[in-house]
Amino acid sequence: SAIAGDMVSRLAEQVGPGTGTILLKPDGSPFGSALEASLKVWGYAVVSDQKTDKEKLIPLAYVIDNFEGQVLARLSTGTIDLGRAYDATAAGAKPASPLSIMRRG
């Protein structure tokens, strides 16, 4: 949840709440659940299917992976990718790298 909270706060800096509805496909993972909860805390509307009225949908995908003792996290929309490495401990997770931001046309 610490990683999800940090990544959503960084997403909010790039794609503010109220700019559209986040389309997040549920996968039942602990990170997916924490990500959805963090999005809602930050004021994003979240749907799990494309059945919505005329609101702008922002598809959001994520990848979480372990690599050399760190957790790598990436959030992707159609226009931006955010990535960061984290050190995970029993007390939570803390950023271990700067935030990587890639914008697409």
HUFENVEN-V93233 format. One record per residue. N is the residue number from 1. RES is the residue in one letter. PSI is psi in whole degrees, 0 to 359 (NA if undefined). NEAR is the number of other C-alpha atoms within 12 Angstrom. Layout:
N|RES|PSI|NEAR + N|RES|PSI|NEAR
This chain:
1|S|330|24 + 2|A|319|26 + 3|I|315|38 + 4|A|316|39 + 5|G|318|29 + 6|D|316|31 + 7|M|321|42 + 8|V|323|39 + 9|S|324|26 + 10|R|324|30 + 11|L|319|38 + 12|A|330|26 + 13|E|332|17 + 14|Q|320|23 + 15|V|91|31 + 16|G|152|20 + 17|P|147|25 + 18|G|356|19 + 19|T|351|18 + 20|G|177|24 + 21|T|131|30 + 22|I|126|40 + 23|L|109|29 + 24|L|116|31 + 25|K|122|21 + 26|P|138|22 + 27|D|0|16 + 28|G|2|13 + 29|S|154|15 + 30|P|321|16 + 31|F|319|29 + 32|G|318|28 + 33|S|317|23 + 34|A|323|25 + 35|L|314|40 + 36|E|316|34 + 37|A|318|24 + 38|S|319|29 + 39|L|316|35 + 40|K|320|24 + 41|V|323|18 + 42|W|1|26 + 43|G|11|22 + 44|Y|141|29 + 45|A|134|27 + 46|V|130|33 + 47|V|158|26 + 48|S|359|23 + 49|D|171|17 + 50|Q|5|18 + 51|K|94|13 + 52|T|163|17 + 53|D|213|11 + 54|K|17|9 + 55|E|153|17 + 56|K|124|19 + 57|L|136|25 + 58|I|99|32 + 59|P|134|26 + 60|L|125|34 + 61|A|156|28 + 62|Y|156|34 + 63|V|132|25 + 64|I|129|26 + 65|D|152|19 + 66|N|136|16 + 67|F|120|14 + 68|E|47|11 + 69|G|0|13 + 70|Q|163|21 + 71|V|125|28 + 72|L|130|31 + 73|A|139|40 + 74|R|134|33 + 75|L|137|40 + 76|S|134|31 + 77|T|186|28 + 78|G|342|19 + 79|T|347|19 + 80|I|144|26 + 81|D|133|28 + 82|L|133|36 + 83|G|150|34 + 84|R|149|35 + 85|A|146|29 + 86|Y|147|30 + 87|D|122|23 + 88|A|133|23 + 89|T|175|15 + 90|A|334|8 + 91|A|354|9 + 92|G|211|16 + 93|A|146|23 + 94|K|147|25 + 95|P|136|26 + 96|A|0|20 + 97|S|163|15 + 98|P|161|17 + 99|L|131|24 + 100|S|128|23 + 101|I|124|21 + 102|M|121|19 + 103|R|143|15 + 104|R|141|11 + 105|G|NA|8
